[in-house]
Amino acid sequence: MWHLTSSGGLPSTVPPAQREPPLSCDLLVVGAGPAGAAAAAHARLRAPGLATWLVDQQAFPRDKACGDGVGPGVVARLVTLGAGHIVAGRRPIERVTIVGPSGATAGGDLPPVGGNRPVGYVVPRVDFDAALFHHACRLGAISYAGWRMTSLDTSMPGHVQVRLARAGEALSVRARAVIAADGVRSTIRRCLGVPYNRPRHTGLAIRAYVTAPAPVFQDLEFPFLAPLLPGYGWVFPLDATHANVGVMLDASRYRHSPASLEVLLAQFLRAHAARHGAPLDLHGRKAYMLSFGSQLPRLAHGRVALIGDAGSQVNPFTGEGIAYALAAAMLAVDSLRTTGIDAPRPFAAYERAFRARFERHFRASQFAKRLARSRRFADWAIRAAARSPVLVAKSTELLMGEGTTVSPRSLLTVLTHGWRWPAAGGSSRPSVVRASNGGVPWIPRPRRRRATEAS
């Protein structure tokens, strides 16, 4: 018997090999990581009449290299998806610490998102992804874990033709709409002829898990080390003695780096151990790639939408991606509902909504990233943040928020209210000068060179 709808098929927990595949579905989601699983779950919640398939070339659980951070925006969307249980019982984290190249530090609370309590978690992706995937399946998405998409044909009216394969088997699928959540080197993106990001809009990272002999891990920590700028390292605590650690930098910078990712990670861990006085036991190293939103591609392609890593929906400064992936997943499904799945361009509203919501934030993040290329500036900014509640709030919004209050202009305005350059012959470090009106500190404009100096 052919399963034409999710309601007519066998339960989604039955492995694909034990049931005959359907000939067609309404919504085909390719890629069952956070973006794809969220899209499938949201479709089952908001449009239960749509037969929704969830395809992934791997079975779950499976490891995925990541920093494992689950910020306030992710938490809020998990609750909306009915998946708040994924973080239930885990250690909540409420603060971020930023460390400059010189060791200067600034700290602040996580930013609230959507009026919710500003709290985050660290959840290994092997657990997070499996939990969200199974949640989507329990809601009625039909699982095709273990199947790989091999081709895509968008030339036919009213549907998209997709071919799936696994171990000597092939399946041809007619889908009324397709959501591509198949990763940073998306097969669907390539089939659509959308180029992958250029090296300067691509990141490389390596993560590992560490164990400390004594409790040393508390806040989410972002050390900005000179060899990585404008990239950074991270320490995300699973508990007081275990953490996810890693380093990230631009692919264009890595091309000219004399050190491998493994060496950069080792240097970072030595610096961390020296600062905290505790050696770390390391395991689970894994490298990965990020596709930054500073080169956001076209997201809506007729009956196909790109979301998550496939749509380069990653913060160019911090590498955060899950919050934007979940937002994109929900916006794409909402676009199908409001526009109609049989419309010629059912995802056009999704693209407009995503760009309106996040493009300015990505621009602000890219602007901050350009500034952070300078070691001296990175130190100044972190020292300023340590003295200015306004600036530290903007900093945490850039790192863990979603940019509702941050733009390149607002960021520059705040930065120019914290430091003053020293007079000639003065200290090489900027000094803080309070504004005469008692407001935020005024800061650094560089001393203009005289004409003779300029020549």
N, C-alpha and C positions, 0 to 999 in steps of 0.2 A: 504494500500500500504506500502511495506517495503522500508525504506530509506537506500539505499546501499551506497550513497555518500553524502557528504555535499552539493554538488550542486543540487542533486535531492531531498533533504529533504526540509521540511518547514524551514523558517527562524529560526535562533538559538535563537531568543528572545521568541519564542513560548514555554510555559512550557511543560515539557515532558509529562504530563498527557493529553495534547491536541493533541498529535501526536503519531502514532504508532512507536515503536522503531525499528531501523534497526537491521538486523541480523549480520552485520559485519561492520567493519571500517578498515581503514588503520592504523591509529595511535590513540591509546587510552591513554589519559593522566588522571591519577588517582590522584586527589588532585588539587584544583583550587586556591590555594594560589599563592603568587608571582612566585614560581618556576613553578608550573603547568600552570598557565595562561600565563607566558612568553613562555613556550614551545609551547603551542597551538598557541599563536600569531605568534611566529617565524616560526612555521610550515606553517601557512596560508600565511605568507609573502614570504617565501623562497621555499616552496613546495606546492603551492595551489592545485595541483592535488591530494594531499593526503586527504582523508576524515578523519577529525580529530574530535574526541570527547573529551569533557572536563567534567570529572565526579567529583562531590564533595558531601559528605553526608549532607552538609549544604547549605541553600540558601543564597544568597548575597543581601544586605550587612549583615555582621556578624562581631562581635568583635573578635580580636585576640590579646592576650597578647604579648607585644613586647615593645622595647624602642622607636619605631616609627622613628628612625633615617634613613634618606635616604642620603647616602654619595655620593661622586663624581662618584664612580663606578656604582652605581645604576642609577644616573641621566644620565650618558653616555649611558647606555644600554636601558633606557626608550626611549631616542631619537632614537636609532637604531630600536627599536620596533615600532616607530611611536606613542609612548605614552608619549611624553614630556608634553602633556597637564595636566598630573596628578600632576605635581609640578608647573605649570604655575600659577602665581598670589600669590603663597605662599611666606612667608618670607624667603629670602635666608640667610644662615649662612656660614661664611667663616673662623671661627676660633674655635680652640679647647683649653680648659683650663684643665690642669691636676693638681690635688691637692693631696699632700702627706699626710701620717698619722699625721705629725706634723703641717700641715697647709701650708707647703711650696708649691708654685705654679709655674707652667711653662705653657706658652702658645705659640701657633703657628698657622699658616695658615693650612687649610685643604690641603691634598696632591692632586696634579693633577693626574687624571687617564686617560690614553690614549690621553694626550695632551690637555684635555678639561679644562675649567675654574674650579678651585678647589672650588666648592660651594656645599653645602648640604642643606637639608631641614628636617623638622620634620613634618611628615604626619601621623595622626592616622591610624592604620591599618584597621579600619572599613571603612575608605574612600579609602585608597590606594588599598587594595585588591579588593574591589568592582569595582573600576575604571579599574584596569588591567584585571579583569575577563570580564567585559562588553566590553572592548576593544578587547579581543580575540574573543568574540562572534560576535562583529560587523565585524571582519575580516573573519568570516565564520566558526569558531569552533562551533560544535553543543553541546549545554549545556545539561548536565544531573545533574544539581544541585538538591540535595535532594535524590540522589541514593547513596547507600553504597556498596562498593565492599566486597563480602563475600568469594570468593575463586578464585584461580589462578591455571591453569594447563599449564605447559610449555612442556609437554611430546609429543605433537603432532607436526609433521613436518610442517614448513611453517607458523604457526600461534600460538597464545596464546589464550587459552580459559578462559574467565573471567565470573564470575557470579556477577550480581548486584541485589540489593534488595531495596525495600522501602515499608513501610506500607502494607504488605500483597501481594505485587507484586514481581515477580522475572524475571530476564532477563539474558539470556545466550548470550555472545558476543564473536565473533571470531575477534581478532585483529592481524594484521600483525606485529605490534610492540607495546610495552607498555612502557610508561614513568611513573615511580612511583614517585609522589611528595606528598605522603600522610602522611607526618609529622614524628615527632621524634619517634613515636611508630607505624611506618609504617606496615600496614597489609601485603603489598606485600613483604616487607623485611622479615617478619616472615614466609610467605609462601615459600620464597626462601631458608629458613634455615640459614639466615644471622643473627648472634647474635646481640642484641642491645649492645650499648657501656657499658663498665664497669663503676662503679661509679666515678672513678678518671678521666674518660673522659666524664663525664656528668655534666651539670650545672643545678642549680636550681635558679630561679629568681622570683621576684615579682615586678610588676609595678603598678603605680597609676597616677592619674592626680591631679595636685595641682593648686590652684589659690592664688596669692599673692596680698596683698592690695595695693602694689605700684610696679612700674616697677623694677624688679630685675634680670630678665632672659635675657641673651644676647648670650653668646657662648655655644657651646656644652661643657658640664662639666663632667669630670671623676674624682670624689673623691675616692682615694684609702684609705679606712679606715682600721685601724688595725684589727677589728673583722672580716673583710671580706677577708683579704689577703689570696691568691693572687687574690681574686675577688675584686669587686669595686661597688661603687654606680654611678648613673648617673643623670644628670639634662639636659634634652633636651627641649629647649624652643619652644613652639608653637607660642608664641608672648611674649611681655615683661612682662606679668602678668600671663601667663598660661604655664605649662610645664608638660612633661611626666617625672616622676621620678621613680627610682627603685634601687634595689640592686641585685647582682648576686654573687654566690659562688659555688664552686665545691660540688657535691653531697657527695663526700667522706668526705669533711670538715663539711658539714651540719649534717652528722650523729653524729658528736661529739659536735655539737654546743648546748649550753644550751638554746639558744633563737630560737624562731620560725622565719619564714620569715617575718611575720607581725611585730614582735618585732624588728627585725633588721631594717626593713623599718622605723619604728617609731623612732628608735635611730638615723638613718641617717637623717631623716627630722628635728629632734631636733638640730642636729649638723649644718645642713644647715641654719636653722632659726637663730641660734646663730651667725653664721658667717655673715649673710646678714642683721640681725636685723629685720626680717620680719616673722611673723607667717604665716603658710600656711594652706589653706583649702583643705582637702583631699577627693577624691572620686575615684571610679572605680578601687579599688584594684583587682588584678588578678595574680595568680601564674602560672608559666609555667616551662617547662623543655627544656634543650638544649643538643644536641648531638654533641660533639666537633670533629673537624677534626684531632685532635691528635690521634684518632683511626679511621682513614678513612677505611671503608670497601671496598671490591670489589664492583665496581660500575656497571660493565657491566655483565649481565647474559644472554647470548644468545640474545633473542629478547626483553629482559627487561632491562631497565636502572634505577638506583636509582639516584635521584637528590635532592638538597635542604636538608631539615632536614632528609628526608628518607635516604640520603647518608652521613649523619654526616658532612655536608659541612658548619660548623660553626667555626669561629675563636676561638681557645681554650683560648685565652687571653681576648678578648673583648666581645665575644658573638655575634658579627656581623655575619649575615647570608644571608641577602637579596642579597648583591652584588654577593656572590659566587653562590647563587641559580639561579640568572638570568644568570650568566656566564655558569653554568652547563646546564641550559635549552637550551641555544643557541648552545652550543657545542654538545649536544646530538642530536638536530635536524640536525645540520650540518653534523654530523657523518652519520645519516640516508641518507642524500642527496648524500654524497660523496661515501659512501660504497655501498649504495643500500639497500632499505628496505627488499628485498628478500634474501639478503646475510645471511648466517648462524649466523654471529655475527655482526649485523649492528651497534652495539654501541661500538665495540672495539676501534675505533679511538677516540671516546668520552673519554673513560677512560684514554687513553694515553695522550690526550691533557689536560685534567683537572689536572692530576697529574703533568705533565710538567709545567703547569702554576701556580699551587697553593701549591704543597706539600712543597716546600722550605719555603714558607711564613708561612704555618702552623707550620713547625718545628721551625722557628724563633719565632713565637708567643708562642709556648710551652716553648721554652728556656727562653723567657722574663718572662713568667708566673712562672717558677721555681725560677727565681731570685727574683721575687716580693713577694715570700712567706715571706721574711725577711722584717720586718717593717723598720729596719735600712737601708737596701739596697734600699727599695722603696723611702725613704726620700732622700738618697744620689743621686739616679738616677734622681729624679725630681729637686733637687738643681742643679745638673750638667746640666740638660736640660735647666734650666733657664739661664745658663751662656754660653751655647754652641749652636749656630744655627744649627750645624751639628747634634747634639744629639736630639734637639727638632724636627728637620725634620724627623729623624729616628723614634722618638716616635709617631708623628702624622701618619707616614706611617704605623706603627704597629697597631695603633688604628683605623684608618679610610681608609687606603690605601689597596693595593693588593700585596705588597711585591716584586715588581720588582727590588728594590734596597736593600732589607733587607734579610740577612741570619743570622744564629747564629754567624758565624764568623765575618761578618761586624758589627753586633750589639756589640759583645764583643770588637772589635777593637775600636769602638767609645767610649764605656763605659770606656775603660782603658786610655782615653785621657781627663779626666776631673777633677779628684780628686787625692789628695795625702793623705795618712794616716798620722795623726799627730805623731810627735816624742813622745817617752815615756814621760809621765808627761805633755803632751800638751793638747790642747782642745780636748774634746770628739767628736767634730764635725769636719769633714774633711774640709780642706781649699783648695781653688782653687789656682793653680800655673800655670801661663802661660808658654807655651813651649818656649824654648830659641829661636826657629826659628820663633816665632810670630804666630805659627799655633794654632791648638786647644789645650785646656789645657791638661796637663798630670794628670793622676789620679791613684788612689788607688791600690797599691798592698799591701796586708796585711803585717804587720811587721812579719818576720819569728821568731818563738820562738827558743830560744836556746835549746841545748840538755837537759840541766837541767830542763828547763821549760816544755819541751815535755814529760819528764819522770814524 
